[in-house]
Amino acid sequence: FGQGAGSWSVMQAARVVAAVANGGNYLRCSADMRLGEPCTTVAILAPGASTVPILAGMKGVMDRGTGAKLAKVPGVRLYGKTGTADAPGTRAEAAWGIRAGKATTPHSWFVAIAEADDAEPCAAAGQRYVVASVVPHGGFGAAAAGPLAVEAVRALQAQGYLPAPAPESASTAPARKKASR
């Protein structure tokens, strides 16, 4: 997705955002991702550079920008970037009624960083997870790809990678109406 020379794959987007989530450090791991095999850390930012402004911008996307209307995941803070990418149809998409070379609905994409809600916001690095999604010809990023990324974050939470939401106490739980008979 992307336009012209600015095109990249969803995996490339995830890797760049993962470097931001990791304080500007890129982890180069073996292609087979063998368990226990160490990864090499490559600093991609100049000394003294910080990812904090990028994280603050991505947090703003989720607080008051294009990602603000996406579902919240209790116990988890999300940093995000929504996007749309215009792309003409290709011959390979003819089976879905998309004509090669003709304007189509833009691709929907979304990248997110997820961390525990009690972590320090916009810290240079921390325990974070990155999710990237793309929906070809799905329209706006927050409309199609964003909800998919939120569901992936919920799955990370369900598997114990991210904290579960704090249980409601009696003082914070909403009042319930008594059933009438």
VMD Tcl script that builds the backbone (N, CA, C; Angstrom):
set m [mol new atoms 543]
animate dup $m
set s [atomselect $m all]
$s set {name element resname resid chain x y z} {
  {N N PHE 1 A 0.826 -1.174 0.000}
  {CA C PHE 1 A 0.000 0.000 0.000}
  {C C PHE 1 A 0.870 1.236 0.000}
  {N N GLY 2 A 0.275 2.373 -0.177}
  {CA C GLY 2 A 1.012 3.619 -0.337}
  {C C GLY 2 A 0.801 4.138 -1.739}
  {N N GLN 3 A 1.535 5.175 -2.073}
  {CA C GLN 3 A 1.426 5.732 -3.404}
  {C C GLN 3 A 2.802 5.920 -4.022}
  {N N GLY 4 A 2.944 5.482 -5.274}
  {CA C GLY 4 A 4.186 5.669 -6.007}
  {C C GLY 4 A 5.389 5.112 -5.273}
  {N N ALA 5 A 6.440 5.939 -5.157}
  {CA C ALA 5 A 7.679 5.517 -4.501}
  {C C ALA 5 A 7.487 5.300 -3.009}
  {N N GLY 6 A 6.375 5.786 -2.470}
  {CA C GLY 6 A 6.100 5.626 -1.045}
  {C C GLY 6 A 5.349 4.356 -0.719}
  {N N SER 7 A 5.333 3.388 -1.613}
  {CA C SER 7 A 4.609 2.138 -1.370}
  {C C SER 7 A 5.441 1.196 -0.515}
  {N N TRP 8 A 4.751 0.465 0.360}
  {CA C TRP 8 A 5.410 -0.540 1.181}
  {C C TRP 8 A 4.396 -1.581 1.588}
  {N N SER 9 A 4.886 -2.689 2.105}
  {CA C SER 9 A 3.993 -3.769 2.513}
  {C C SER 9 A 3.565 -3.560 3.956}
  {N N VAL 10 A 2.527 -4.280 4.368}
  {CA C VAL 10 A 2.075 -4.199 5.746}
  {C C VAL 10 A 3.169 -4.718 6.690}
  {N N MET 11 A 3.971 -5.676 6.259}
  {CA C MET 11 A 5.068 -6.173 7.086}
  {C C MET 11 A 6.142 -5.104 7.260}
  {N N GLN 12 A 6.448 -4.361 6.203}
  {CA C GLN 12 A 7.422 -3.277 6.337}
  {C C GLN 12 A 6.911 -2.207 7.302}
  {N N ALA 13 A 5.639 -1.876 7.211}
  {CA C ALA 13 A 5.059 -0.892 8.131}
  {C C ALA 13 A 5.166 -1.391 9.568}
  {N N ALA 14 A 4.858 -2.654 9.796}
  {CA C ALA 14 A 4.930 -3.223 11.143}
  {C C ALA 14 A 6.357 -3.175 11.673}
  {N N ARG 15 A 7.335 -3.441 10.835}
  {CA C ARG 15 A 8.727 -3.440 11.277}
  {C C ARG 15 A 9.206 -2.039 11.628}
  {N N VAL 16 A 8.806 -1.043 10.851}
  {CA C VAL 16 A 9.187 0.340 11.159}
  {C C VAL 16 A 8.543 0.777 12.477}
  {N N VAL 17 A 7.259 0.483 12.651}
  {CA C VAL 17 A 6.555 0.857 13.881}
  {C C VAL 17 A 7.136 0.081 15.063}
  {N N ALA 18 A 7.548 -1.152 14.858}
  {CA C ALA 18 A 8.182 -1.924 15.935}
  {C C ALA 18 A 9.482 -1.262 16.379}
  {N N ALA 19 A 10.235 -0.702 15.441}
  {CA C ALA 19 A 11.464 0.013 15.811}
  {C C ALA 19 A 11.125 1.252 16.642}
  {N N VAL 20 A 10.056 1.944 16.315}
  {CA C VAL 20 A 9.610 3.086 17.124}
  {C C VAL 20 A 9.221 2.601 18.518}
  {N N ALA 21 A 8.468 1.521 18.582}
  {CA C ALA 21 A 8.026 0.973 19.870}
  {C C ALA 21 A 9.216 0.539 20.726}
  {N N ASN 22 A 10.310 0.187 20.082}
  {CA C ASN 22 A 11.502 -0.312 20.768}
  {C C ASN 22 A 12.545 0.795 20.956}
  {N N GLY 23 A 12.100 2.042 21.013}
  {CA C GLY 23 A 13.015 3.150 21.273}
  {C C GLY 23 A 13.942 3.497 20.136}
  {N N GLY 24 A 13.574 3.134 18.913}
  {CA C GLY 24 A 14.416 3.428 17.755}
  {C C GLY 24 A 15.387 2.318 17.409}
  {N N ASN 25 A 15.194 1.171 18.027}
  {CA C ASN 25 A 16.062 0.024 17.770}
  {C C ASN 25 A 15.326 -1.035 16.969}
  {N N TYR 26 A 15.965 -1.479 15.909}
  {CA C TYR 26 A 15.416 -2.515 15.044}
  {C C TYR 26 A 16.001 -3.854 15.466}
  {N N LEU 27 A 15.155 -4.838 15.635}
  {CA C LEU 27 A 15.624 -6.178 15.975}
  {C C LEU 27 A 15.705 -7.017 14.705}
  {N N ARG 28 A 16.887 -7.481 14.385}
  {CA C ARG 28 A 17.096 -8.334 13.217}
  {C C ARG 28 A 17.220 -9.758 13.733}
  {N N CYS 29 A 16.235 -10.568 13.410}
  {CA C CYS 29 A 16.181 -11.955 13.897}
  {C C CYS 29 A 16.368 -12.914 12.732}
  {N N SER 30 A 16.663 -14.163 13.055}
  {CA C SER 30 A 16.836 -15.165 12.005}
  {C C SER 30 A 15.516 -15.347 11.259}
  {N N ALA 31 A 15.609 -15.683 10.007}
  {CA C ALA 31 A 14.418 -15.834 9.169}
  {C C ALA 31 A 13.477 -16.914 9.683}
  {N N ASP 32 A 14.008 -17.950 10.335}
  {CA C ASP 32 A 13.143 -19.024 10.812}
  {C C ASP 32 A 12.614 -18.773 12.221}
  {N N MET 33 A 13.028 -17.660 12.854}
  {CA C MET 33 A 12.521 -17.234 14.167}
  {C C MET 33 A 12.596 -18.366 15.190}
  {N N ARG 34 A 13.738 -19.074 15.229}
  {CA C ARG 34 A 13.909 -20.168 16.184}
  {C C ARG 34 A 13.803 -19.671 17.619}
  {N N LEU 35 A 13.042 -20.377 18.417}
  {CA C LEU 35 A 12.872 -20.046 19.817}
  {C C LEU 35 A 14.215 -20.065 20.532}
  {N N GLY 36 A 14.510 -19.010 21.259}
  {CA C GLY 36 A 15.736 -18.922 22.027}
  {C C GLY 36 A 16.930 -18.377 21.267}
  {N N GLU 37 A 16.809 -18.235 19.954}
  {CA C GLU 37 A 17.917 -17.686 19.181}
  {C C GLU 37 A 17.907 -16.162 19.321}
  {N N PRO 38 A 19.041 -15.582 19.705}
  {CA C PRO 38 A 19.056 -14.137 19.933}
  {C C PRO 38 A 18.915 -13.341 18.632}
  {N N CYS 39 A 18.359 -12.161 18.781}
  {CA C CYS 39 A 18.240 -11.223 17.669}
  {C C CYS 39 A 19.321 -10.158 17.821}
  {N N THR 40 A 19.752 -9.589 16.725}
  {CA C THR 40 A 20.723 -8.505 16.738}
  {C C THR 40 A 19.971 -7.185 16.799}
  {N N THR 41 A 20.397 -6.286 17.674}
  {CA C THR 41 A 19.774 -4.967 17.782}
  {C C THR 41 A 20.553 -3.984 16.926}
  {N N VAL 42 A 19.838 -3.260 16.069}
  {CA C VAL 42 A 20.438 -2.255 15.200}
  {C C VAL 42 A 19.780 -0.919 15.517}
  {N N ALA 43 A 20.563 0.057 15.992}
  {CA C ALA 43 A 20.025 1.388 16.272}
  {C C ALA 43 A 19.784 2.089 14.938}
  {N N ILE 44 A 18.545 2.541 14.712}
  {CA C ILE 44 A 18.249 3.210 13.443}
  {C C ILE 44 A 18.117 4.721 13.599}
  {N N LEU 45 A 18.137 5.206 14.827}
  {CA C LEU 45 A 18.096 6.642 15.060}
  {C C LEU 45 A 19.481 7.159 15.408}
  {N N ALA 46 A 19.756 8.387 15.030}
  {CA C ALA 46 A 21.026 9.016 15.377}
  {C C ALA 46 A 21.113 9.165 16.893}
  {N N PRO 47 A 22.317 9.152 17.444}
  {CA C PRO 47 A 22.462 9.343 18.893}
  {C C PRO 47 A 21.742 10.618 19.350}
  {N N GLY 48 A 20.999 10.504 20.438}
  {CA C GLY 48 A 20.260 11.641 20.972}
  {C C GLY 48 A 18.871 11.814 20.393}
  {N N ALA 49 A 18.575 11.133 19.284}
  {CA C ALA 49 A 17.233 11.227 18.692}
  {C C ALA 49 A 16.264 10.446 19.559}
  {N N SER 50 A 14.994 10.812 19.496}
  {CA C SER 50 A 13.998 10.194 20.358}
  {C C SER 50 A 12.757 9.808 19.577}
  {N N THR 51 A 12.146 8.720 20.006}
  {CA C THR 51 A 10.878 8.301 19.414}
  {C C THR 51 A 9.688 8.926 20.144}
  {N N VAL 52 A 9.941 9.648 21.227}
  {CA C VAL 52 A 8.853 10.208 22.033}
  {C C VAL 52 A 7.913 11.090 21.204}
  {N N PRO 53 A 8.399 11.991 20.331}
  {CA C PRO 53 A 7.455 12.785 19.529}
  {C C PRO 53 A 6.590 11.934 18.596}
  {N N ILE 54 A 7.152 10.858 18.071}
  {CA C ILE 54 A 6.375 9.971 17.191}
  {C C ILE 54 A 5.276 9.293 18.007}
  {N N LEU 55 A 5.651 8.778 19.181}
  {CA C LEU 55 A 4.664 8.126 20.041}
  {C C LEU 55 A 3.579 9.113 20.474}
  {N N ALA 56 A 3.966 10.333 20.799}
  {CA C ALA 56 A 2.979 11.341 21.200}
  {C C ALA 56 A 2.003 11.617 20.060}
  {N N GLY 57 A 2.503 11.683 18.838}
  {CA C GLY 57 A 1.621 11.872 17.687}
  {C C GLY 57 A 0.690 10.694 17.483}
  {N N MET 58 A 1.217 9.481 17.644}
  {CA C MET 58 A 0.387 8.286 17.491}
  {C C MET 58 A -0.639 8.175 18.617}
  {N N LYS 59 A -0.284 8.644 19.810}
  {CA C LYS 59 A -1.243 8.666 20.919}
  {C C LYS 59 A -2.348 9.679 20.617}
  {N N GLY 60 A -1.971 10.825 20.032}
  {CA C GLY 60 A -2.958 11.825 19.636}
  {C C GLY 60 A -3.945 11.302 18.605}
  {N N VAL 61 A -3.469 10.447 17.709}
  {CA C VAL 61 A -4.362 9.825 16.723}
  {C C VAL 61 A -5.469 9.062 17.439}
  {N N MET 62 A -5.095 8.348 18.506}
  {CA C MET 62 A -6.064 7.527 19.225}
  {C C MET 62 A -6.919 8.338 20.200}
  {N N ASP 63 A -6.372 9.434 20.730}
  {CA C ASP 63 A -7.114 10.241 21.708}
  {C C ASP 63 A -8.101 11.205 21.048}
  {N N ARG 64 A -7.678 11.840 19.942}
  {CA C ARG 64 A -8.522 12.886 19.362}
  {C C ARG 64 A -8.470 12.942 17.831}
  {N N GLY 65 A -7.808 11.981 17.225}
  {CA C GLY 65 A -7.674 11.981 15.769}
  {C C GLY 65 A -8.523 10.914 15.111}
  {N N THR 66 A -8.041 10.428 13.977}
  {CA C THR 66 A -8.805 9.480 13.167}
  {C C THR 66 A -9.040 8.138 13.843}
  {N N GLY 67 A -8.259 7.803 14.856}
  {CA C GLY 67 A -8.454 6.542 15.578}
  {C C GLY 67 A -9.278 6.672 16.843}
  {N N ALA 68 A -9.715 7.893 17.164}
  {CA C ALA 68 A -10.410 8.132 18.439}
  {C C ALA 68 A -11.735 7.383 18.553}
  {N N LYS 69 A -12.387 7.087 17.457}
  {CA C LYS 69 A -13.687 6.411 17.516}
  {C C LYS 69 A -13.573 4.893 17.519}
  {N N LEU 70 A -12.352 4.386 17.408}
  {CA C LEU 70 A -12.179 2.930 17.468}
  {C C LEU 70 A -12.478 2.444 18.878}
  {N N ALA 71 A -12.890 1.202 18.996}
  {CA C ALA 71 A -13.194 0.618 20.306}
  {C C ALA 71 A -11.970 0.662 21.201}
  {N N LYS 72 A -12.197 0.909 22.454}
  {CA C LYS 72 A -11.124 0.905 23.454}
  {C C LYS 72 A -10.914 -0.525 23.946}
  {N N VAL 73 A -9.694 -0.806 24.382}
  {CA C VAL 73 A -9.370 -2.099 24.962}
  {C C VAL 73 A -9.012 -1.815 26.420}
  {N N PRO 74 A -9.911 -2.094 27.358}
  {CA C PRO 74 A -9.638 -1.788 28.769}
  {C C PRO 74 A -8.333 -2.423 29.242}
  {N N GLY 75 A -7.521 -1.618 29.930}
  {CA C GLY 75 A -6.245 -2.092 30.440}
  {C C GLY 75 A -5.089 -1.903 29.474}
  {N N VAL 76 A -5.390 -1.434 28.252}
  {CA C VAL 76 A -4.373 -1.308 27.204}
  {C C VAL 76 A -4.385 0.109 26.633}
  {N N ARG 77 A -3.195 0.666 26.426}
  {CA C ARG 77 A -3.049 1.950 25.733}
  {C C ARG 77 A -2.629 1.648 24.299}
  {N N LEU 78 A -3.280 2.305 23.356}
  {CA C LEU 78 A -2.938 2.144 21.945}
  {C C LEU 78 A -2.376 3.438 21.387}
  {N N TYR 79 A -1.323 3.299 20.606}
  {CA C TYR 79 A -0.787 4.375 19.778}
  {C C TYR 79 A -1.101 3.930 18.353}
  {N N GLY 80 A -1.572 4.810 17.485}
  {CA C GLY 80 A -1.950 4.334 16.162}
  {C C GLY 80 A -1.719 5.322 15.049}
  {N N LYS 81 A -1.794 4.808 13.850}
  {CA C LYS 81 A -1.748 5.605 12.632}
  {C C LYS 81 A -2.681 4.959 11.636}
  {N N THR 82 A -3.705 5.714 11.254}
  {CA C THR 82 A -4.637 5.230 10.244}
  {C C THR 82 A -4.169 5.716 8.882}
  {N N GLY 83 A -4.642 5.075 7.856}
  {CA C GLY 83 A -4.275 5.530 6.524}
  {C C GLY 83 A -5.174 4.975 5.440}
  {N N THR 84 A -5.177 5.703 4.350}
  {CA C THR 84 A -5.814 5.236 3.117}
  {C C THR 84 A -4.774 5.384 2.017}
  {N N ALA 85 A -4.804 4.521 1.061}
  {CA C ALA 85 A -3.856 4.571 -0.037}
  {C C ALA 85 A -4.587 4.303 -1.335}
  {N N ASP 86 A -4.582 5.297 -2.193}
  {CA C ASP 86 A -5.206 5.125 -3.500}
  {C C ASP 86 A -4.359 4.192 -4.343}
  {N N ALA 87 A -5.019 3.335 -5.057}
  {CA C ALA 87 A -4.313 2.419 -5.952}
  {C C ALA 87 A -5.278 1.986 -7.047}
  {N N PRO 88 A -4.842 2.084 -8.291}
  {CA C PRO 88 A -5.710 1.582 -9.359}
  {C C PRO 88 A -5.808 0.066 -9.270}
  {N N GLY 89 A -6.861 -0.465 -9.823}
  {CA C GLY 89 A -7.029 -1.908 -9.844}
  {C C GLY 89 A -5.927 -2.594 -10.639}
  {N N THR 90 A -5.739 -3.865 -10.348}
  {CA C THR 90 A -4.737 -4.651 -11.070}
  {C C THR 90 A -5.417 -5.816 -11.783}
  {N N ARG 91 A -4.712 -6.424 -12.734}
  {CA C ARG 91 A -5.272 -7.580 -13.450}
  {C C ARG 91 A -5.602 -8.715 -12.494}
  {N N ALA 92 A -4.800 -8.883 -11.448}
  {CA C ALA 92 A -5.021 -9.969 -10.493}
  {C C ALA 92 A -6.320 -9.800 -9.721}
  {N N GLU 93 A -6.888 -8.587 -9.703}
  {CA C GLU 93 A -8.118 -8.332 -8.956}
  {C C GLU 93 A -9.383 -8.456 -9.812}
  {N N ALA 94 A -9.224 -8.836 -11.059}
  {CA C ALA 94 A -10.361 -8.945 -11.967}
  {C C ALA 94 A -11.424 -9.912 -11.455}
  {N N ALA 95 A -11.008 -10.963 -10.768}
  {CA C ALA 95 A -11.960 -11.951 -10.238}
  {C C ALA 95 A -12.922 -11.337 -9.229}
  {N N TRP 96 A -12.558 -10.190 -8.658}
  {CA C TRP 96 A -13.415 -9.509 -7.677}
  {C C TRP 96 A -14.119 -8.303 -8.289}
  {N N GLY 97 A -14.118 -8.236 -9.609}
  {CA C GLY 97 A -14.817 -7.151 -10.287}
  {C C GLY 97 A -14.064 -5.830 -10.318}
  {N N ILE 98 A -12.785 -5.872 -10.033}
  {CA C ILE 98 A -11.972 -4.655 -10.045}
  {C C ILE 98 A -11.230 -4.614 -11.374}
  {N N ARG 99 A -11.381 -3.505 -12.089}
  {CA C ARG 99 A -10.805 -3.391 -13.426}
  {C C ARG 99 A -9.389 -2.835 -13.361}
  {N N ALA 100 A -8.501 -3.472 -14.083}
  {CA C ALA 100 A -7.091 -3.065 -14.120}
  {C C ALA 100 A -6.965 -1.620 -14.595}
  {N N GLY 101 A -6.173 -0.844 -13.853}
  {CA C GLY 101 A -5.893 0.536 -14.237}
  {C C GLY 101 A -6.980 1.537 -13.899}
  {N N LYS 102 A -8.105 1.091 -13.407}
  {CA C LYS 102 A -9.221 1.992 -13.092}
  {C C LYS 102 A -9.195 2.377 -11.614}
  {N N ALA 103 A -9.678 3.580 -11.316}
  {CA C ALA 103 A -9.750 4.052 -9.933}
  {C C ALA 103 A -10.669 3.133 -9.129}
  {N N THR 104 A -10.317 2.905 -7.892}
  {CA C THR 104 A -11.082 2.028 -7.008}
  {C C THR 104 A -11.181 2.668 -5.630}
  {N N THR 105 A -11.896 2.007 -4.749}
  {CA C THR 105 A -11.923 2.419 -3.345}
  {C C THR 105 A -10.498 2.280 -2.809}
  {N N PRO 106 A -10.009 3.246 -2.031}
  {CA C PRO 106 A -8.632 3.147 -1.531}
  {C C PRO 106 A -8.454 1.982 -0.559}
  {N N HIS 107 A -7.207 1.589 -0.411}
  {CA C HIS 107 A -6.853 0.563 0.572}
  {C C HIS 107 A -6.945 1.180 1.966}
  {N N SER 108 A -7.390 0.401 2.922}
  {CA C SER 108 A -7.485 0.812 4.321}
  {C C SER 108 A -6.328 0.182 5.074}
  {N N TRP 109 A -5.570 0.988 5.825}
  {CA C TRP 109 A -4.485 0.403 6.605}
  {C C TRP 109 A -4.418 1.050 7.979}
  {N N PHE 110 A -3.780 0.332 8.902}
  {CA C PHE 110 A -3.667 0.805 10.278}
  {C C PHE 110 A -2.477 0.115 10.917}
  {N N VAL 111 A -1.674 0.882 11.642}
  {CA C VAL 111 A -0.590 0.321 12.437}
  {C C VAL 111 A -0.778 0.806 13.867}
  {N N ALA 112 A -0.488 -0.061 14.823}
  {CA C ALA 112 A -0.683 0.293 16.226}
  {C C ALA 112 A 0.403 -0.305 17.093}
  {N N ILE 113 A 0.646 0.395 18.186}
  {CA C ILE 113 A 1.507 -0.091 19.254}
  {C C ILE 113 A 0.602 -0.236 20.469}
  {N N ALA 114 A 0.678 -1.381 21.145}
  {CA C ALA 114 A -0.144 -1.634 22.334}
  {C C ALA 114 A 0.768 -1.864 23.528}
  {N N GLU 115 A 0.384 -1.267 24.663}
  {CA C GLU 115 A 1.119 -1.479 25.903}
  {C C GLU 115 A 0.135 -1.434 27.058}
  {N N ALA 116 A 0.575 -1.873 28.218}
  {CA C ALA 116 A -0.266 -1.814 29.416}
  {C C ALA 116 A -0.631 -0.364 29.707}
  {N N ASP 117 A -1.868 -0.152 30.082}
  {CA C ASP 117 A -2.354 1.198 30.351}
  {C C ASP 117 A -1.634 1.853 31.526}
  {N N ASP 118 A -1.056 1.059 32.410}
  {CA C ASP 118 A -0.355 1.648 33.553}
  {C C ASP 118 A 1.122 1.933 33.266}
  {N N ALA 119 A 1.587 1.655 32.042}
  {CA C ALA 119 A 2.962 2.000 31.659}
  {C C ALA 119 A 3.050 3.513 31.471}
  {N N GLU 120 A 4.246 4.046 31.600}
  {CA C GLU 120 A 4.425 5.492 31.400}
  {C C GLU 120 A 4.132 5.835 29.935}
  {N N PRO 121 A 3.177 6.754 29.683}
  {CA C PRO 121 A 2.846 7.099 28.298}
  {C C PRO 121 A 4.038 7.680 27.547}
  {N N CYS 122 A 4.224 7.274 26.321}
  {CA C CYS 122 A 5.236 7.799 25.402}
  {C C CYS 122 A 6.664 7.605 25.894}
  {N N ALA 123 A 6.892 6.644 26.783}
  {CA C ALA 123 A 8.259 6.366 27.239}
  {C C ALA 123 A 9.098 5.928 26.041}
  {N N ALA 124 A 10.400 6.118 26.137}
  {CA C ALA 124 A 11.283 5.804 25.013}
  {C C ALA 124 A 11.178 4.337 24.592}
  {N N ALA 125 A 10.968 3.444 25.545}
  {CA C ALA 125 A 10.813 2.029 25.213}
  {C C ALA 125 A 10.069 1.356 26.359}
  {N N GLY 126 A 9.584 0.189 26.110}
  {CA C GLY 126 A 8.849 -0.557 27.116}
  {C C GLY 126 A 8.384 -1.862 26.533}
  {N N GLN 127 A 7.582 -2.627 27.290}
  {CA C GLN 127 A 7.045 -3.874 26.764}
  {C C GLN 127 A 5.834 -3.528 25.925}
  {N N ARG 128 A 6.003 -3.628 24.638}
  {CA C ARG 128 A 4.961 -3.240 23.693}
  {C C ARG 128 A 4.809 -4.301 22.613}
  {N N TYR 129 A 3.636 -4.276 21.990}
  {CA C TYR 129 A 3.334 -5.166 20.879}
  {C C TYR 129 A 2.860 -4.318 19.716}
  {N N VAL 130 A 3.206 -4.740 18.504}
  {CA C VAL 130 A 2.847 -3.998 17.302}
  {C C VAL 130 A 1.889 -4.836 16.473}
  {N N VAL 131 A 0.875 -4.168 15.960}
  {CA C VAL 131 A -0.106 -4.800 15.088}
  {C C VAL 131 A -0.231 -3.930 13.843}
  {N N ALA 132 A -0.291 -4.557 12.695}
  {CA C ALA 132 A -0.516 -3.836 11.440}
  {C C ALA 132 A -1.576 -4.583 10.651}
  {N N SER 133 A -2.470 -3.834 10.033}
  {CA C SER 133 A -3.512 -4.475 9.227}
  {C C SER 133 A -3.747 -3.656 7.967}
  {N N VAL 134 A -4.163 -4.349 6.927}
  {CA C VAL 134 A -4.519 -3.688 5.674}
  {C C VAL 134 A -5.721 -4.415 5.093}
  {N N VAL 135 A -6.663 -3.651 4.588}
  {CA C VAL 135 A -7.819 -4.221 3.910}
  {C C VAL 135 A -7.812 -3.648 2.494}
  {N N PRO 136 A -7.430 -4.450 1.511}
  {CA C PRO 136 A -7.400 -3.943 0.140}
  {C C PRO 136 A -8.765 -3.391 -0.273}
  {N N HIS 137 A -8.744 -2.191 -0.782}
  {CA C HIS 137 A -9.955 -1.499 -1.249}
  {C C HIS 137 A -11.009 -1.406 -0.149}
  {N N GLY 138 A -10.555 -1.271 1.101}
  {CA C GLY 138 A -11.454 -1.223 2.254}
  {C C GLY 138 A -11.906 0.170 2.658}
  {N N GLY 139 A -11.385 1.209 2.025}
  {CA C GLY 139 A -11.794 2.566 2.376}
  {C C GLY 139 A -10.888 3.164 3.436}
  {N N PHE 140 A -11.449 4.002 4.272}
  {CA C PHE 140 A -10.650 4.720 5.260}
  {C C PHE 140 A -10.044 3.768 6.294}
  {N N GLY 141 A -8.849 4.120 6.793}
  {CA C GLY 141 A -8.118 3.273 7.728}
  {C C GLY 141 A -8.875 2.952 8.989}
  {N N ALA 142 A -9.547 3.957 9.553}
  {CA C ALA 142 A -10.278 3.731 10.803}
  {C C ALA 142 A -11.556 2.933 10.576}
  {N N ALA 143 A -12.011 2.862 9.342}
  {CA C ALA 143 A -13.271 2.175 9.070}
  {C C ALA 143 A -13.111 0.670 8.893}
  {N N ALA 144 A -12.037 0.214 8.305}
  {CA C ALA 144 A -11.890 -1.216 8.012}
  {C C ALA 144 A -10.680 -1.827 8.715}
  {N N ALA 145 A -9.488 -1.301 8.471}
  {CA C ALA 145 A -8.275 -1.893 9.037}
  {C C ALA 145 A -8.151 -1.621 10.540}
  {N N GLY 146 A -8.600 -0.467 11.002}
  {CA C GLY 146 A -8.509 -0.127 12.424}
  {C C GLY 146 A -9.222 -1.133 13.320}
  {N N PRO 147 A -10.488 -1.440 13.037}
  {CA C PRO 147 A -11.176 -2.432 13.869}
  {C C PRO 147 A -10.495 -3.809 13.860}
  {N N LEU 148 A -9.887 -4.195 12.749}
  {CA C LEU 148 A -9.165 -5.472 12.709}
  {C C LEU 148 A -7.966 -5.443 13.651}
  {N N ALA 149 A -7.252 -4.327 13.667}
  {CA C ALA 149 A -6.093 -4.200 14.560}
  {C C ALA 149 A -6.535 -4.240 16.020}
  {N N VAL 150 A -7.638 -3.590 16.334}
  {CA C VAL 150 A -8.155 -3.613 17.708}
  {C C VAL 150 A -8.499 -5.044 18.107}
  {N N GLU 151 A -9.093 -5.807 17.205}
  {CA C GLU 151 A -9.409 -7.206 17.508}
  {C C GLU 151 A -8.135 -8.020 17.725}
  {N N ALA 152 A -7.080 -7.729 16.978}
  {CA C ALA 152 A -5.809 -8.421 17.181}
  {C C ALA 152 A -5.234 -8.085 18.565}
  {N N VAL 153 A -5.365 -6.835 18.983}
  {CA C VAL 153 A -4.902 -6.434 20.320}
  {C C VAL 153 A -5.728 -7.157 21.386}
  {N N ARG 154 A -7.032 -7.278 21.178}
  {CA C ARG 154 A -7.869 -8.028 22.124}
  {C C ARG 154 A -7.414 -9.490 22.208}
  {N N ALA 155 A -7.006 -10.053 21.081}
  {CA C ALA 155 A -6.518 -11.438 21.072}
  {C C ALA 155 A -5.205 -11.542 21.850}
  {N N LEU 156 A -4.318 -10.558 21.700}
  {CA C LEU 156 A -3.080 -10.541 22.491}
  {C C LEU 156 A -3.410 -10.495 23.981}
  {N N GLN 157 A -4.407 -9.699 24.328}
  {CA C GLN 157 A -4.827 -9.582 25.719}
  {C C GLN 157 A -5.411 -10.913 26.205}
  {N N ALA 158 A -6.239 -11.526 25.402}
  {CA C ALA 158 A -6.873 -12.795 25.793}
  {C C ALA 158 A -5.837 -13.905 26.003}
  {N N GLN 159 A -4.722 -13.831 25.282}
  {CA C GLN 159 A -3.668 -14.833 25.409}
  {C C GLN 159 A -2.667 -14.489 26.519}
  {N N GLY 160 A -2.883 -13.370 27.221}
  {CA C GLY 160 A -2.040 -13.009 28.349}
  {C C GLY 160 A -0.824 -12.162 28.023}
  {N N TYR 161 A -0.679 -11.730 26.787}
  {CA C TYR 161 A 0.459 -10.886 26.430}
  {C C TYR 161 A 0.277 -9.452 26.941}
  {N N LEU 162 A -0.945 -9.011 27.020}
  {CA C LEU 162 A -1.290 -7.691 27.557}
  {C C LEU 162 A -2.186 -7.894 28.763}
  {N N PRO 163 A -2.163 -6.944 29.718}
  {CA C PRO 163 A -2.941 -7.149 30.939}
  {C C PRO 163 A -4.444 -7.151 30.692}
  {N N ALA 164 A -5.124 -7.958 31.481}
  {CA C ALA 164 A -6.591 -7.976 31.442}
  {C C ALA 164 A -7.093 -6.707 32.109}
  {N N PRO 165 A -8.291 -6.277 31.768}
  {CA C PRO 165 A -8.830 -5.084 32.415}
  {C C PRO 165 A -9.010 -5.320 33.914}
  {N N ALA 166 A -8.835 -4.255 34.683}
  {CA C ALA 166 A -9.045 -4.354 36.130}
  {C C ALA 166 A -10.510 -4.659 36.384}
  {N N PRO 167 A -10.794 -5.566 37.321}
  {CA C PRO 167 A -12.207 -5.864 37.613}
  {C C PRO 167 A -12.875 -4.649 38.242}
  {N N GLU 168 A -14.152 -4.483 37.943}
  {CA C GLU 168 A -14.908 -3.375 38.516}
  {C C GLU 168 A -15.148 -3.645 39.989}
  {N N SER 169 A -14.907 -2.632 40.802}
  {CA C SER 169 A -15.230 -2.784 42.228}
  {C C SER 169 A -16.672 -2.347 42.425}
  {N N ALA 170 A -17.201 -2.657 43.576}
  {CA C ALA 170 A -18.592 -2.299 43.864}
  {C C ALA 170 A -18.798 -0.792 43.785}
  {N N SER 171 A -17.769 -0.001 44.122}
  {CA C SER 171 A -17.928 1.454 44.107}
  {C C SER 171 A -17.835 2.039 42.707}
  {N N THR 172 A -17.186 1.341 41.751}
  {CA C THR 172 A -17.058 1.876 40.394}
  {C C THR 172 A -17.997 1.206 39.408}
  {N N ALA 173 A -18.625 0.112 39.801}
  {CA C ALA 173 A -19.527 -0.594 38.893}
  {C C ALA 173 A -20.792 0.236 38.698}
  {N N PRO 174 A -21.316 0.264 37.470}
  {CA C PRO 174 A -22.555 1.009 37.251}
  {C C PRO 174 A -23.707 0.375 38.034}
  {N N ALA 175 A -24.591 1.237 38.496}
  {CA C ALA 175 A -25.757 0.742 39.249}
  {C C ALA 175 A -26.623 -0.097 38.330}
  {N N ARG 176 A -27.144 -1.173 38.840}
  {CA C ARG 176 A -28.006 -2.048 38.042}
  {C C ARG 176 A -29.440 -1.907 38.546}
  {N N LYS 177 A -30.350 -1.887 37.601}
  {CA C LYS 177 A -31.766 -1.815 37.969}
  {C C LYS 177 A -32.238 -3.168 38.449}
  {N N LYS 178 A -33.091 -3.149 39.434}
  {CA C LYS 178 A -33.698 -4.394 39.922}
  {C C LYS 178 A -34.788 -4.802 38.950}
  {N N ALA 179 A -34.847 -6.075 38.700}
  {CA C ALA 179 A -35.913 -6.576 37.818}
  {C C ALA 179 A -37.234 -6.506 38.529}
  {N N SER 180 A -38.246 -6.023 37.813}
  {CA C SER 180 A -39.577 -5.981 38.424}
  {C C SER 180 A -40.337 -7.247 38.064}
  {N N ARG 181 A -41.210 -7.646 38.945}
  {CA C ARG 181 A -41.969 -8.873 38.731}
  {C C ARG 181 A -43.414 -8.537 38.496}
}
mol reanalyze $m
mol bondsrecalc $m
mol representation Tube
mol addrep $m
